[in-house]
């Protein structure tokens, strides 16, 4: 099978080199033959958590940067697992698939029995189902129960682990910006260094360069365009967590301080609507949503914790015209994409500064908790968005921005609830409350209500929403998760949201209704999933004279088989959109993987055909470690990729990922500086890792 896949991929790539009608017909014939042979048996991802994240990313409208951050965080946790016997509540709640009740039951078991000897004991925690246990085993290990003392520096240096990862991306095509416009060369590369001592101490340094950015030139005289440093320590006496450098913080339901990751509506069922409190180092290369400075969580008394944080960082901003009464240009928008490829983008680099300080206090006892958060953010220039655009009328303005909130909750075996209410200098309020009912470990139901005033603003807010902002929205979400048997699982939700003020592409009040149902059958060898999503949301018509409802249907059928060293799977995605006109799209894809001792090989292929952008289809593709590949396709074309990972000994690992996309309905790809004057694009990613 692997030999056949290599032959098909080679023939297809040869056809790309000689474009003609005959070759185009040959390509399609090759593709059909491949589907007949491979799709009945196509590939499961190597890591179950990676497959889960891929499933979530293809079904939820969450920003790519947030998915990248979540993916990098889970990669990082997999490479630096937690000792389950000493991990804190906050560390365990980092995992988006664990509920607060499951974490509490887990820690009660560890306390009562003096720790776990093997991960098989997870089966004794009845609230943790089989699939959750399988996921958790990739991120934790059972260490020896030792007194919680501060580690000696001599032990840290002797038993600490070093981890160096370097990756390099090579495009086999030329963009318009590469010819004229971009300041640097077309290669993307990253270097990471991590030092870790169990789960008590971590120190890391990262340097990253996007394609087109100058290296040791222009404003990047120190080499890389983006650097990140962090140091994170846990359980230092009364200090539960200490972070220095770049970090993230999240408290309550995220209405005031929520700059941690978010994975959308489906994963809310897994966590029962609760967002993890606490601090964590910013280990990702995503440049936008982080703090820079110092933060610490201290256990003041039993059940009482105090967190304080301070941050100063430079930010990229688009500056407006200078006001006659001010000597500085106001900020019309904060830029978070991190690109500095052109002279215009480079001029925005670090042209403004942001200072943030605040704290959180929380008290927990017998399942109850209550807390309060205060945050103040100041910019060196005033925020001045273009309020002549209706939907920006109530965006944050001015230099100084403060918010306060109260969060509360209760976790029990049958019922749990979580909530937060917030306000600030804007004078408006925001609140969200979630109620969960779990009569057994097999069944959980959840309802969540949120109200975000149209004038509410919080710079660091990141709460549950349909509109993408903690502002101008009220809604109700209801979801159910039922583990009917060990193999069969049902998940479904419905969410209605109302926007009283204008939104982007909706000049008057509008609403949205989102519904999803998923059935999954999974054993140790076979997994079958069927999912359907119906979403309706109001938008302006093309002439902006009336509001119309855009109705989008999406469905996916997928199957995977694990047969010893072979992993195979297939997917069929469908999309139908009705808005001013009807359009349809579909994608059939398959993959096959082989693992043998030191070598791992994976191949993917997919054919897509969509009428337009509204009927686009999504696909998740496994790449080298730390590289998140969430792709969308429109038009007609073929996507192929081959990955290889080899352990070379002495802690060295080499990985490669070769991918190509061929379009049959166009002679160029993308536009502006990113335009490629060809109907196909091929990329090669190389990665070398050294652990010692």
C-alpha positions in Angstrom: 0.0 0.0 0.0 2.8 2.4 0.9 4.5 1.5 -2.4 1.3 2.2 -4.3 0.8 5.5 -2.6 4.4 6.6 -3.6 3.8 5.6 -7.2 0.5 7.6 -7.4 2.0 10.7 -5.8 5.0 10.5 -8.1 2.8 10.2 -11.2 0.7 13.1 -10.1 3.7 15.4 -9.4 5.1 14.5 -12.9 1.8 15.5 -14.4 2.0 18.9 -12.7 5.3 19.6 -14.6 3.6 19.1 -18.0 0.3 21.0 -17.9 -2.1 20.0 -20.8 -5.6 18.7 -21.4 -4.3 15.2 -21.7 -2.2 15.4 -18.5 -5.2 17.0 -16.8 -7.3 14.0 -17.7 -4.5 11.6 -16.6 -4.3 13.4 -13.2 -8.0 12.9 -12.6 -7.8 9.2 -13.7 -4.9 8.7 -11.3 -6.9 10.3 -8.5 -10.0 8.2 -9.1 -7.8 5.0 -9.1 -6.2 6.1 -5.9 -9.6 6.7 -4.2 -10.8 3.2 -5.3 -7.8 1.6 -3.7 -6.9 3.8 -0.7 -10.1 5.4 0.6 -11.6 2.2 2.0 -8.5 2.0 4.2 -7.1 5.5 4.4 -5.1 7.1 7.9 -5.5 7.9 11.4 -3.3 10.5 13.0 -0.4 9.3 15.1 -1.6 11.2 18.2 -5.3 10.9 19.3 -5.2 14.4 20.8 -4.0 15.8 17.4 -6.8 14.1 15.6 -9.3 15.5 18.2 -7.9 19.1 17.7 -8.1 18.6 13.9 -11.7 17.6 14.2 -12.5 20.6 16.4 -10.7 23.1 14.1 -12.6 21.9 11.0 -16.0 22.4 12.6 -15.7 25.6 14.6 -15.3 29.3 13.5 -12.3 30.0 15.7 -9.4 32.3 14.7 -6.5 30.4 13.2 -4.1 32.1 15.7 -6.0 30.7 18.7 -5.9 27.2 17.2 -2.2 27.6 16.5 -1.6 28.6 20.1 -3.7 25.7 21.5 -1.9 23.2 19.2 1.6 24.5 20.2 0.6 24.4 23.9 -0.5 20.7 23.6 2.6 19.8 21.7 4.6 21.5 24.4 2.8 19.6 27.2 3.2 16.3 25.3 7.0 16.9 25.1 7.1 18.1 28.8 4.4 16.0 30.5 3.1 16.7 34.0 3.6 14.4 37.0 0.0 13.5 37.7 0.8 13.0 41.4 2.1 16.5 42.0 0.4 18.6 39.3 -1.7 21.4 40.6 -5.4 22.0 39.9 -4.5 24.9 37.5 -2.0 22.8 35.6 -4.5 20.0 35.0 -7.3 22.4 34.0 -5.0 23.5 31.1 -6.3 20.5 29.2 -9.4 21.5 27.3 -10.9 18.0 27.5 -11.0 17.9 31.4 -13.8 19.3 33.5 -13.4 20.9 36.9 -15.2 17.9 38.5 -12.9 15.4 36.8 -9.8 17.3 38.1 -11.2 17.4 41.6 -12.0 13.7 41.6 -8.6 12.9 40.3 -6.8 14.9 43.0 -9.1 13.4 45.7 -8.0 9.9 44.5 -4.3 10.9 44.6 -4.7 12.4 48.1 -6.6 9.4 49.5 -4.4 6.6 48.0 -1.1 8.4 48.3 -0.6 8.9 44.5 -0.8 6.7 41.4 1.7 4.0 40.6 0.6 3.5 37.0 -1.7 5.5 34.6 -3.9 2.4 34.6 -5.3 3.7 37.9 -7.1 6.5 35.9 -9.8 3.9 35.3 -10.6 4.1 39.1 -11.7 7.7 38.7 -15.2 7.0 37.6 -16.0 10.6 36.3 -13.2 10.2 33.7 -14.5 8.3 30.7 -12.4 5.9 28.5 -11.6 8.4 25.7 -10.6 11.1 28.1 -8.3 8.7 29.9 -6.7 7.8 26.5 -6.1 11.5 25.7 -4.7 12.3 29.2 -2.1 9.6 29.1 -0.3 11.5 26.4 0.4 14.4 28.7 1.0 13.0 32.2 3.2 10.4 33.9 3.3 8.8 37.4 6.2 10.1 39.4 7.3 9.2 42.9 5.4 10.9 45.7 7.9 13.1 47.4 7.7 15.9 50.0 6.9 19.2 48.3 10.2 20.9 48.9 12.0 23.5 46.8 14.4 21.6 44.5 18.1 22.2 44.9 19.9 23.9 42.1 22.4 21.1 41.9 19.6 18.6 41.2 18.0 21.0 38.7 21.3 21.2 36.7 22.0 17.5 37.0 18.7 16.1 36.1 17.2 18.8 33.9 16.5 18.1 30.2 17.5 20.2 27.2 15.4 20.3 24.1 16.5 22.1 20.9 14.2 22.2 17.8 15.0 23.9 14.5 12.6 24.0 11.5 13.0 25.4 8.0 10.3 25.8 5.4 11.2 26.0 1.6 8.6 27.1 -1.0 9.1 25.7 -4.5 7.4 28.8 -6.1 7.8 32.5 -6.2 5.4 35.1 -4.9 5.0 38.6 -6.4 6.4 39.9 -3.1 9.5 37.8 -3.4 10.3 39.4 -6.8 9.6 43.0 -5.5 8.0 44.2 -2.3 9.2 41.9 0.5 12.2 42.9 2.5 13.6 39.4 3.1 14.0 36.0 1.5 11.1 33.6 1.0 12.0 31.1 3.7 10.3 30.6 7.1 12.4 29.2 10.0 12.2 28.9 13.7 14.6 27.9 16.5 13.4 26.8 20.0 15.3 26.0 23.2 13.7 24.5 26.3 15.2 23.5 29.6 12.9 21.6 32.0 13.2 20.0 35.4 10.3 17.6 35.9 7.2 19.8 35.9 8.7 22.2 38.5 10.8 24.5 36.3 10.9 25.4 32.6 13.0 28.0 30.8 12.6 28.7 27.1 13.8 30.8 24.2 12.3 31.1 20.8 13.3 32.9 17.6 11.0 33.0 14.6 11.1 34.3 11.1 8.2 34.5 8.6 8.7 34.2 4.9 9.5 37.6 3.4 10.9 39.2 6.6 14.5 40.5 6.7 17.1 38.6 8.7 19.9 40.6 10.3 18.7 43.6 8.3 16.4 46.6 8.5 14.8 46.7 12.0 15.8 43.1 12.6 19.5 43.9 13.4 19.4 41.1 16.1 18.6 38.4 13.6 15.1 37.0 14.0 12.0 39.2 13.5 10.3 37.7 16.6 11.9 36.6 19.9 10.2 35.1 22.9 11.6 34.2 26.4 10.0 32.7 29.4 10.7 31.1 32.7 8.1 29.2 34.6 8.3 27.6 38.1 5.7 25.8 40.2 5.3 24.9 43.9 8.0 27.1 45.4 6.7 27.0 49.0 3.7 29.4 49.2 4.3 30.4 45.6 2.2 28.1 43.5 3.2 29.6 40.1 5.8 32.1 39.1 6.3 33.3 35.5 8.9 35.7 34.0 9.2 36.9 30.5 6.2 36.3 28.2 3.2 34.7 29.7 -0.6 34.4 29.5 -3.3 34.8 32.2 -6.9 33.9 32.4 -9.4 34.3 35.2 -13.1 33.6 35.7 -15.0 33.2 32.4 -12.6 35.5 30.5 -14.7 38.7 30.5 -11.8 40.8 31.9 -8.7 38.7 31.6 -8.9 35.8 29.2 -5.8 35.8 27.0 -5.5 32.1 27.1 -6.6 29.8 24.4 -10.2 29.2 23.3 -11.5 26.3 21.2 -15.1 27.1 20.6 -18.6 25.6 21.2 -18.0 21.9 20.8 -15.1 21.8 23.2 -17.2 23.8 25.7 -19.1 20.5 26.3 -15.9 18.8 27.3 -15.1 21.5 29.9 -18.7 22.2 30.8 -18.2 25.8 30.0 -15.5 26.5 32.5 -12.3 28.4 31.5 -9.2 27.5 33.4 -7.9 30.1 35.9 -4.2 30.8 36.2 -0.9 31.7 34.6 1.1 29.9 32.0 4.2 30.7 30.0 3.7 31.9 26.4 5.6 29.2 24.5 4.1 29.7 21.1 5.4 31.7 18.1 2.0 33.5 17.8 2.9 37.2 18.4 -0.3 38.8 19.4 -2.0 37.9 22.6 0.5 37.7 25.4 1.8 39.7 28.4 5.5 40.5 29.1 6.9 41.0 32.5 6.3 39.0 35.7 3.4 37.3 37.4 2.9 35.1 40.5 0.2 33.2 42.3 0.6 32.9 46.1 -1.3 30.7 48.5 -2.1 33.3 51.2 -4.0 30.8 53.4 -5.7 27.5 52.9 -8.1 27.9 50.0 -7.2 31.6 49.5 -5.0 32.5 46.5 -3.7 35.9 45.3 -2.4 36.5 41.8 -0.6 39.6 40.7 0.8 40.5 37.3 2.5 43.3 35.5 3.4 43.7 31.9 5.1 46.2 29.5 5.5 45.4 25.9 5.8 47.0 22.5 2.9 46.5 20.1 2.3 47.0 16.3 -0.3 49.5 15.5 -1.8 51.4 12.6 -1.5 55.1 13.3 -4.0 57.7 12.2 -3.5 61.4 11.4 -2.1 63.6 14.1 -4.7 65.6 16.0 -4.1 69.3 16.2 -4.2 69.2 20.1 -1.9 66.2 20.4 1.7 65.7 19.5 1.4 62.0 18.8 -0.6 60.1 16.2 -3.5 58.1 17.7 -3.8 54.3 17.2 -6.6 53.4 14.8 -6.0 49.6 15.3 -3.7 47.2 17.0 -2.0 44.8 14.6 -1.6 41.2 15.9 -0.6 39.2 12.8 3.1 39.7 13.4 4.1 40.1 9.8 6.9 42.6 8.9 7.5 41.7 5.3 7.0 45.0 3.5 8.2 48.6 4.3 4.6 49.4 5.4 4.4 46.4 7.7 7.9 47.1 9.1 6.9 50.7 9.9 4.2 49.5 12.2 6.6 47.2 14.2 6.8 48.2 17.8 5.6 51.7 17.1 3.5 51.8 20.3 3.6 50.5 23.8 1.2 48.9 26.2 1.4 48.6 30.0 -0.9 46.2 31.9 -1.2 45.5 35.6 -3.7 43.8 37.8 -4.6 41.0 40.1 -7.0 38.2 40.9 -8.0 36.9 44.3 -9.9 33.7 44.8 -11.2 31.6 47.7 -12.3 28.0 47.4 -14.0 25.7 49.9 -16.1 22.5 49.7 -16.7 22.9 45.9 -17.6 26.6 46.1 -15.4 29.4 44.8 -15.6 33.2 44.5 -13.1 35.6 43.1 -12.4 39.1 41.9 -10.3 40.5 39.1 -9.0 44.0 38.4 -7.0 45.0 35.3 -5.7 48.3 34.0 -4.2 48.7 30.5 -2.6 52.0 29.3 -1.2 52.8 25.8 1.3 55.5 25.1 -1.0 56.8 22.4 -4.8 57.1 22.4 -6.9 54.4 20.8 -9.0 56.1 18.1 -10.8 53.6 15.8 -12.7 54.9 12.9 -16.1 55.3 14.5 -17.7 56.6 11.3 -18.0 52.9 10.5 -21.2 51.9 12.3 -20.1 48.6 13.8 -17.0 50.3 15.4 -19.0 53.0 17.1 -18.4 51.5 20.6 -14.9 50.2 20.2 -12.4 51.1 23.0 -11.1 54.6 22.8 -8.5 56.6 24.7 -5.3 55.8 26.5 -6.4 54.3 29.8 -8.7 51.2 30.1 -9.7 49.5 33.4 -12.1 46.7 34.2 -13.2 44.8 37.3 -15.2 41.6 37.7 -16.5 39.1 40.2 -16.5 35.4 39.3 -18.2 32.6 41.2 -19.0 28.9 40.9 -19.8 25.6 42.5 -18.6 22.1 41.5 -20.6 19.1 42.6 -21.2 15.5 41.5 -24.6 16.3 40.0 -24.7 20.1 39.5 -22.1 22.7 38.8 -22.3 26.3 37.8 -19.8 29.0 36.8 -20.3 32.7 36.2 -18.7 36.1 36.0 -20.0 39.7 36.0 -17.8 42.5 34.8 -17.8 46.3 34.1 -15.2 49.0 33.6 -14.4 52.5 32.5 -16.8 52.0 29.6 -19.7 52.1 32.1 -21.4 49.0 30.6 -21.7 45.5 31.9 -21.0 42.0 30.7 -22.0 38.7 32.3 -22.0 35.0 31.5 -23.3 32.1 33.5 -23.1 28.3 32.8 -25.1 25.5 34.5 -24.1 21.8 34.1 -26.0 18.7 35.1 -24.1 15.4 35.2 -26.3 12.6 36.5 -23.5 10.1 35.6 -20.1 10.0 34.0 -21.8 9.0 30.8 -24.2 11.9 30.5 -23.8 15.7 30.9 -26.0 18.6 29.9 -25.0 22.2 29.9 -26.7 25.5 29.4 -24.9 28.9 29.1 -26.3 32.4 29.0 -24.3 35.5 28.1 -25.1 39.2 27.9 -22.4 41.6 26.6 -23.5 45.2 26.4 -22.9 47.0 23.2 -20.7 49.6 25.0 -18.7 47.0 27.0 -15.0 47.0 26.4 -12.2 45.0 27.9 -8.8 44.9 26.2 -7.9 41.3 27.4 -11.4 39.8 27.2 -11.9 36.4 25.5 -15.2 34.8 26.5 -17.7 32.5 25.0 -19.3 34.2 22.0 -20.7 33.8 18.5 -19.7 37.2 17.2 -16.0 36.9 18.1 -16.0 39.8 20.7 -17.1 40.2 24.3 -19.4 43.0 23.2 -22.8 43.6 21.6 -24.2 40.1 22.1 -26.7 38.1 24.2 -27.4 34.5 23.7 -28.3 31.1 25.0 -26.3 27.8 24.4 -27.6 24.4 25.3 -25.5 21.2 24.8 -25.5 17.5 25.6 -22.8 14.9 25.7 -23.9 11.3 26.1 -21.5 8.3 26.2 -24.2 5.7 25.4 -21.7 2.8 25.6 -17.9 2.6 25.8 -17.8 2.8 22.0 -20.7 5.1 21.1 -20.8 8.8 21.9 -23.3 11.5 21.0 -22.6 15.3 21.2 -25.0 18.0 20.2 -25.6 21.7 20.8 -27.8 24.6 19.8 -26.8 28.2 20.2 -28.9 31.3 19.6 -27.3 34.8 19.6 -28.7 38.3 19.1 -26.7 41.4 18.2 -28.5 44.6 19.1 -26.0 46.8 17.4 -24.4 46.6 14.0 -21.7 43.9 13.3 -19.2 43.5 10.4 -21.3 43.0 7.2 -24.5 43.6 9.2 -25.4 47.3 9.4 -28.4 46.9 11.7 -29.3 44.5 14.5 -29.1 40.8 13.6 -29.1 37.3 15.0 -27.5 33.9 14.5 -28.6 30.3 15.2 -26.0 27.6 15.2 -26.7 23.8 15.6 -24.5 20.8 15.5 -24.9 17.0 16.1 -22.2 14.4 16.1 -22.2 10.7 16.5 -18.9 8.8 17.1 -18.2 5.1 17.3 -14.7 4.3 18.5 -12.8 1.2 19.6 -9.1 0.6 19.9 -8.9 -0.2 16.2 -11.7 1.5 14.5 -13.3 5.0 14.7 -16.3 6.2 12.7 -17.7 9.8 13.0 -20.8 11.4 11.4 -21.4 15.2 11.9 -23.9 17.7 10.7 -23.9 21.4 11.3 -26.6 24.0 10.4 -25.9 27.7 10.9 -28.1 30.7 10.0 -26.9 34.3 10.4 -28.1 37.7 9.2 -25.9 39.7 6.8 -26.4 42.7 4.5 -27.2 42.0 0.9 -24.7 43.1 -1.8 -26.4 46.5 -2.2 -26.7 46.9 1.6 -30.3 47.7 1.2 -31.7 44.7 3.2 -30.8 42.0 5.7 -30.7 38.4 4.4 -30.2 35.2 6.2 -27.1 33.1 5.2 -27.9 29.5 5.7 -24.9 27.1 5.8 -25.0 23.3 6.0 -21.9 21.3 6.7 -21.5 17.6 7.0 -18.6 15.2 7.5 -18.3 11.4 7.4 -14.9 10.0 8.5 -13.5 6.6 9.4 -10.1 5.5 10.7 -8.6 2.0 11.1 -5.6 1.1 13.2 -4.1 -2.2 12.0 -0.8 -2.8 13.9 1.9 -0.6 12.4 -0.5 0.7 9.7 -3.0 3.6 10.3 -5.6 4.3 7.7 -8.6 6.6 7.3 -10.9 8.5 4.9 -13.1 11.7 5.1 -15.9 13.1 3.1 -16.8 16.7 3.7 -19.9 18.5 2.2 -20.9 22.2 2.3 -24.0 23.9 1.0 -24.7 27.7 1.3 -27.8 29.7 0.5 -27.3 33.4 0.5 -28.4 35.5 -2.5 -27.4 32.5 -4.5 -26.9 28.8 -3.8 -23.5 27.1 -3.8 -22.1 23.7 -3.0 -18.7 22.2 -2.2 -17.3 18.9 -1.3 -14.0 17.2 -0.5 -12.9 13.5 -0.5 -9.7 12.8 1.3 -7.7 9.9 2.6 -4.4 9.1 4.2 -2.3 6.1 5.2 0.5 5.9 7.7 3.1 3.4 8.8 5.2 3.3 11.9 8.1 0.9 12.6 10.5 1.5 15.5 12.5 4.6 14.5 10.6 5.5 11.3 7.2 6.9 10.7 5.6 7.6 7.3 2.3 9.3 6.5 0.7 10.2 3.2 -2.4 12.3 2.5 -4.4 13.0 -0.7 -7.7 14.9 -1.2 -9.8 16.2 -4.1 -12.0 19.2 -3.6 -14.6 21.0 -5.7 -16.5 24.0 -4.5 -18.6 26.7 -6.3 -17.3 29.7 -4.4 -15.8 30.9 -1.1 -19.1 30.5 0.8 -19.1 26.7 0.1 -15.4 26.3 0.9 -14.2 23.2 2.7 -11.8 22.7 5.6 -9.1 20.1 6.3 -6.6 19.5 9.0 -3.2 18.1 8.0 -0.5 16.8 10.3 2.9 18.4 9.8 6.1 18.5 11.7 5.9 19.1 15.5 4.8 22.6 16.5 3.5 23.3 13.0 -0.2 23.7 12.8 -1.8 23.1 9.4 -5.5 24.1 9.2 -6.4 24.6 5.5 -9.4 25.9 3.6 -10.0 25.1 0.0 -12.3 26.7 -2.7 -12.5 26.0 -6.4 -11.4 22.7 -7.9 -8.1 21.0 -7.1 -6.0 18.3 -5.5 -4.1 18.3 -2.3 -1.3 15.8 -1.6 1.3 15.5 1.1 3.9 13.1 2.4 5.5 13.2 5.9 8.4 11.3 7.4 9.9 11.2 10.9 13.0 9.3 11.8 14.8 8.8 15.2 18.5 9.0 14.5 19.8 8.1 17.9 21.5 10.1 20.6 18.3 12.1 21.1 18.2 13.3 17.5 15.0 13.3 15.4 14.6 14.4 11.8 11.2 15.2 10.3 10.1 16.3 6.9 6.7 17.3 5.3 6.3 17.7 1.5 2.9 19.1 0.3 1.5 20.3 -2.9 -1.8 21.9 -4.0 -2.9 21.8 -7.6 -5.8 23.9 -8.8 -7.7 22.9 -12.0 -9.8 26.0 -12.4 -7.2 28.8 -12.3 -3.8 29.9 -13.7 -2.7 31.7 -10.5 -3.0 31.5 -6.8 -3.9 34.3 -4.3 -3.4 38.0 -5.0 -1.3 41.1 -4.4 2.2 40.3 -2.9 1.1 36.7 -2.2 0.1 35.9 -5.8 1.8 32.9 -7.4 1.7 32.9 -11.2 1.0 29.2 -11.4 -1.8 26.8 -10.8 0.1 24.8 -8.2 2.2 25.4 -5.1 4.6 23.0 -3.3 6.2 23.4 0.1 8.8 21.4 2.0 9.2 21.6 5.8 12.3 20.2 7.5 12.8 19.9 11.3 15.7 18.7 13.4 15.3 18.0 17.2 17.9 17.3 19.8 17.1 16.2 23.3 19.8 15.7 25.9 
